[in-house]
Amino acid sequence: MMYWGSYGMGGWGVVLMAVDTVLFWVLVIVAVVALVRVLSCWPGRGDRERSNSEQLLAERFARDEIDEQAYRCDLETLRQVRHSTSGGS
């Protein structure tokens, strides 16, 4: 029997369509979050870690854990490592 204005979908059809829609949007959101996490780990992260290492070195110097000569030597070493890993010559 044909129902007026209906596609012949019963109650379970409506429920399954709603569940499919929710699952689709959950997958889209999970994919976007994963993509953002992956992209945020690549180029910029190394620069932050290097600046953090220089900041840590400066803090050690400020606390008098190392002397000026050791500070300058270690700072130069950090900068050389950064220069060599960034592909510069």
BELUR-V777794 format. One line per field, one symbol per residue. phi: phi as a letter, one per 20 degrees, with the letter a starting at -180 (. if undefined). Layout:
BEGIN
phi: ???
END
This chain:
BEGIN
phi: .edfmcemeefffffffffgfffgffffffffffffffffeeffffffffffffffffffffemfcefffffffffffffffffeenfd
END
